Amino acid sequence: MNRWKDWYSQACRDLQKALLDLENQYYEWACFVSQQSAEKALKAVGMRFGLGLQGSSLVVLLNVLKEHIQIPAEIEERAKLLDFYFLPSQRPDLFASGKPADYFLEKWAKEAVDSAGEILGFCKSCLDQAEKG
């Protein structure tokens, strides 16, 4: 059974959660969940095309998808940004002191949410095109 619709639906829900985190000033979580949202959306596209995408790096996932669909440069840039936020948003040990919440800024969270939204939009267009045949 191909569950790409479930993965894309969860990606959309994750993006809604990232927006809530942004609104409530959980900037590190907005960045992390934005990356997770984009990851699930890209994996949904992969599943739709019968690919078994593995891992969490958006750049790696896009590199696999490039063999099957054209990836705009802006999507690749946004993926790189979200990958950059992935580990630091979760790991206090990546900072000399303090926790991720001490470092993450509102503008970064906004940029992450916007980037995830762009990637989800791109994925939706890929999925819509695949449905049309």
C-alpha positions as CSV (number, residue, x, y, z in Angstrom):
1,M,0.0,0.0,0.0
2,N,1.4,3.4,-1.0
3,R,0.6,5.9,1.9
4,W,1.9,9.1,0.3
5,K,-1.3,10.9,1.0
6,D,-0.9,10.2,4.7
7,W,2.6,11.5,4.6
8,Y,1.6,14.7,2.8
9,S,-1.3,15.2,5.1
10,Q,0.9,14.9,8.2
11,A,3.4,17.3,6.5
12,C,0.6,19.9,6.3
13,R,-0.3,19.3,9.9
14,D,3.3,19.7,11.0
15,L,3.5,23.0,9.2
16,Q,0.4,24.2,11.2
17,K,2.2,23.2,14.4
18,A,5.3,25.1,13.3
19,L,3.1,28.2,12.9
20,L,1.8,27.7,16.4
21,D,5.3,27.4,17.7
22,L,6.2,30.6,15.9
23,E,3.2,32.4,17.4
24,N,4.0,31.2,20.9
25,Q,7.7,32.1,20.6
26,Y,9.1,28.6,20.5
27,Y,11.4,29.6,17.8
28,E,13.7,26.5,18.0
29,W,10.6,24.3,17.7
30,A,9.3,26.2,14.8
31,C,12.6,25.6,13.0
32,F,12.7,21.9,13.9
33,V,9.1,21.2,13.0
34,S,9.4,23.1,9.7
35,Q,12.2,20.8,8.7
36,Q,10.2,17.8,9.7
37,S,7.2,19.1,7.7
38,A,9.4,19.5,4.6
39,E,10.9,16.1,5.1
40,K,7.5,14.4,5.2
41,A,6.3,16.2,2.1
42,L,9.4,15.2,0.1
43,K,9.0,11.6,1.2
44,A,5.4,11.7,0.1
45,V,6.6,12.8,-3.4
46,G,9.1,10.0,-3.3
47,M,6.5,7.5,-2.3
48,R,4.1,8.7,-5.1
49,F,6.9,7.9,-7.6
50,G,7.6,4.5,-6.0
51,L,10.9,5.6,-4.4
52,G,12.0,4.5,-0.9
53,L,13.5,7.8,0.4
54,Q,15.6,7.4,3.6
55,G,17.1,9.8,6.1
56,S,16.2,13.3,7.3
57,S,18.4,15.5,5.1
58,L,16.3,17.5,2.7
59,V,19.2,18.0,0.4
60,V,19.8,14.3,0.2
61,L,16.1,13.6,-0.4
62,L,16.1,16.2,-3.2
63,N,19.1,14.7,-4.8
64,V,17.3,11.4,-5.2
65,L,14.2,13.1,-6.5
66,K,16.2,15.1,-9.0
67,E,16.6,11.9,-11.0
68,H,12.8,11.9,-11.5
69,I,11.6,15.5,-11.4
70,Q,13.1,18.9,-11.9
71,I,13.9,20.7,-8.7
72,P,13.9,24.6,-8.8
73,A,17.0,26.2,-7.3
74,E,14.9,28.1,-4.7
75,I,13.6,24.8,-3.4
76,E,17.2,23.5,-3.0
77,E,18.2,26.7,-1.2
78,R,15.2,26.4,1.2
79,A,16.1,22.8,1.9
80,K,19.6,23.8,2.8
81,L,18.4,26.4,5.2
82,L,16.0,23.9,6.9
83,D,18.8,21.2,7.1
84,F,21.0,23.8,8.8
85,Y,18.4,24.3,11.5
86,F,17.7,20.6,12.0
87,L,20.2,19.5,14.6
88,P,20.9,22.8,16.4
89,S,17.2,23.3,17.1
90,Q,17.2,20.1,19.2
91,R,20.6,19.8,20.8
92,P,22.0,21.9,23.7
93,D,25.4,20.2,23.3
94,L,25.9,22.0,20.0
95,F,26.2,25.3,21.8
96,A,29.0,26.4,24.2
97,S,26.4,27.0,26.8
98,G,22.7,27.3,27.2
99,K,20.0,25.6,25.2
100,P,18.6,26.1,21.7
101,A,15.8,28.3,23.0
102,D,18.5,30.8,24.1
103,Y,19.8,31.2,20.5
104,F,17.0,30.9,18.0
105,L,15.5,34.1,16.7
106,E,12.0,35.0,15.5
107,K,13.3,35.9,12.1
108,W,14.9,32.5,11.7
109,A,11.6,30.8,12.7
110,K,9.7,32.9,10.2
111,E,12.2,32.0,7.5
112,A,12.0,28.3,8.4
113,V,8.2,28.3,8.3
114,D,8.2,30.2,5.0
115,S,10.7,27.7,3.6
116,A,8.7,24.7,4.6
117,G,5.6,26.3,3.1
118,E,7.4,26.8,-0.2
119,I,8.6,23.2,-0.2
120,L,5.1,21.9,0.6
121,G,3.7,24.0,-2.2
122,F,6.3,22.5,-4.6
123,C,5.5,19.0,-3.4
124,K,1.8,19.6,-3.8
125,S,2.3,20.6,-7.4
126,C,4.4,17.5,-8.0
127,L,1.7,15.3,-6.4
128,D,-1.1,17.0,-8.3
129,Q,0.7,16.5,-11.6
130,A,1.3,12.9,-10.8
131,E,-2.4,12.4,-10.1
132,K,-3.3,13.8,-13.5
133,G,-1.1,11.3,-15.1
